[in-house]
Structure formats: C-alpha cells, structure tokens
Amino acid sequence: MKTVVMIMKRLFSLFLAALMIFSFAACAKNTEETTTVPGAPPELYVGEGFRTLLSTLMVGNFNIVENTAVYGRLKTDKDGRVTGSGSADLDYSSYDSLLAAFGSVYTEEKAEELIKKCGYYEKDGALYSKKNAKDEGTSFDLSDMKIDVTAKDDENCSFTVTVVKVSPDGKQKEKTFDCKAVQENGTWLLEDMYY
C-alpha cells in the first residue's frame, strides 16, 4: 500500500511538472506573437531613420509647392527666362538644376512630368517659364508635422502626413495627406506631389 501511494505521488508530481512546462511554453509562445485584435493587421514598426527620410522628402515637397510649383513661381524676366528662385540656397539657373531639385524629392518620371506641368522648359541652355512669377503667400507650418506609416515593404511605403496649412491672410487649417513613397535606384522618393 505504501508503495502504491509513493507511485501515485510521483505520478502526480510528474503530471504537475508536465502541466507547468506546457503552461510555460504556451505563455512563451503568446509573448512572441503580436497581441492584436483577431483579423487586424499586425502592428507596423518603422525606425526613426526611415521616419526622418520621409520627413525630409515631405519638407522638400512642401518647399517645391510653396516656392516653385503651386503657390509660388520662380522669378522671370519679360521673356520668361528664370532669373531667380527667391532663395539664396537654390540655384535654378538651368533646367538641369531644377530637374535635380525635383528629382531629389520625386521619382524620375514624376519629376519630369511636374516640371512640364508647371510650365518650365529649357531654351538655349537656360530655364524658362510659360507662366508668370507669383507668390500667393500660402505656406505650410512644418514645425509639428506628423507622419504615420500605414504600410511598408522593400519597394513601397504608404503613409499619412498631417501639417498646418497657412493661408495668405494667416488662417491656419490642419491638413492630412495620404502619401506614397517608392524605392527607385536604391533611393526612396515620393510618387506624387502633395499640397
């Protein structure tokens, strides 16, 4: 009888040990998986370096929109030849310099399309504009720009950008843009212009 009790105690101890091992393994497995609502996509982690890259692209986008393409235009003489950019930092004396600026923000195809759409062209090695110079005064306050990445793989990134748009009379309105960046020749570039 004593032996039967000892065997039962040992079996019970082994059962408890096995139960604890299986419980520990189940807990460890659960901590490795993401804890999300069933059916929801897994949480997306994007490092600060990539967020900084997206931020730099969007600052370039808004600068082009404000000063060169939409709300502002490059200064021209009476013949339409570009005479200045309104910024000492930018040299748009040639089509190639303008293309380089657009090409640092947008894909190659989109950069050329946007320059043409804005009415800029090359003539005798100089940059000309079919449209008159202007400065509407519309700007973007980028000091609190927010970027949220919604999807990313090795070649595409979808994200939202929230900024404050400032009208010429100083009225401020928060604007959100759904943006897309793509990998082109080893560099991330915007697929379109956002304003």
DAKA-V451598 format. One record per residue. N is the residue number from 1. SS is DSSP state (alpha for helix, beta for strand, coil for the rest). OMEGA is omega as a letter, one per 30 degrees, with the letter a starting at -180 (NA if undefined). Layout:
N SS OMEGA
N SS OMEGA
//
This chain:
1 coil l
2 alpha a
3 alpha l
4 alpha l
5 alpha l
6 alpha l
7 alpha l
8 alpha l
9 alpha l
10 alpha l
11 alpha l
12 alpha l
13 alpha l
14 alpha l
15 alpha l
16 alpha l
17 alpha l
18 alpha l
19 alpha l
20 alpha l
21 alpha l
22 alpha l
23 alpha l
24 alpha l
25 alpha l
26 alpha l
27 alpha a
28 alpha l
29 alpha a
30 alpha l
31 alpha l
32 alpha a
33 coil l
34 coil l
35 coil a
36 coil l
37 coil l
38 coil l
39 coil l
40 coil l
41 coil l
42 coil a
43 coil a
44 coil l
45 coil l
46 coil a
47 coil a
48 alpha l
49 alpha l
50 alpha l
51 alpha l
52 alpha l
53 alpha l
54 alpha l
55 alpha l
56 alpha l
57 alpha a
58 alpha l
59 alpha l
60 alpha l
61 alpha a
62 alpha l
63 alpha l
64 alpha l
65 alpha a
66 alpha a
67 alpha a
68 alpha a
69 alpha a
70 coil a
71 coil l
72 beta l
73 coil l
74 coil l
75 beta l
76 beta l
77 coil a
78 coil l
79 coil a
80 coil l
81 beta a
82 beta a
83 beta a
84 beta a
85 coil a
86 coil l
87 coil l
88 coil a
89 coil a
90 coil l
91 coil l
92 coil a
93 coil a
94 coil l
95 alpha a
96 alpha l
97 alpha l
98 alpha l
99 alpha l
100 alpha l
101 alpha l
102 alpha a
103 alpha l
104 coil a
105 coil a
106 beta l
107 coil a
108 alpha a
109 alpha a
110 alpha l
111 alpha l
112 alpha l
113 alpha a
114 alpha l
115 alpha l
116 alpha l
117 alpha l
118 coil l
119 coil l
120 beta l
121 beta a
122 beta l
123 beta l
124 coil l
125 coil a
126 beta l
127 beta l
128 beta l
129 beta l
130 coil a
131 coil a
132 coil l
133 coil l
134 coil l
135 beta a
136 coil a
137 coil l
138 coil a
139 beta l
140 beta l
141 beta a
142 beta a
143 beta l
144 beta a
145 beta l
146 beta l
147 beta l
148 beta l
149 beta a
150 beta l
151 beta l
152 beta l
153 coil a
154 coil a
155 coil a
156 beta l
157 beta l
158 beta a
159 beta l
160 beta l
161 beta l
162 beta l
163 beta l
164 beta l
165 beta a
166 beta a
167 coil l
168 coil l
169 coil l
170 coil l
171 coil a
172 beta l
173 beta l
174 beta a
175 beta l
176 beta a
177 beta l
178 beta a
179 beta l
180 beta l
181 beta l
182 beta l
183 beta l
184 beta a
185 coil l
186 coil a
187 beta l
188 beta a
189 beta l
190 beta a
191 coil a
192 coil l
193 coil a
194 coil l
195 coil NA
//
